[in-house]
């Protein structure tokens, strides 16, 4: 999971950034996927969502 840094700046300017420090602690760490690959997230949909959220590297 990645954060849109532009959005972080907006949240900070509005003093709505509580919890972001804690959230960052979970980012770019290992995730645990279900044993059954049928239940795994679709990488294409993740890419589309990241593009819509304007996550750097996806647009």
RAVEN-V667423 format. One line per field, one symbol per residue. ss: DSSP state (a for helix, b for strand, c for the rest). A space follows every 10 residues. Layout:
BEGIN
ss = ???
END
This chain:
BEGIN
ss = ccccaaaaaa aaacccccca aaaacccccc ccccccaaac ccaaaaaaaa aaccccccc
END
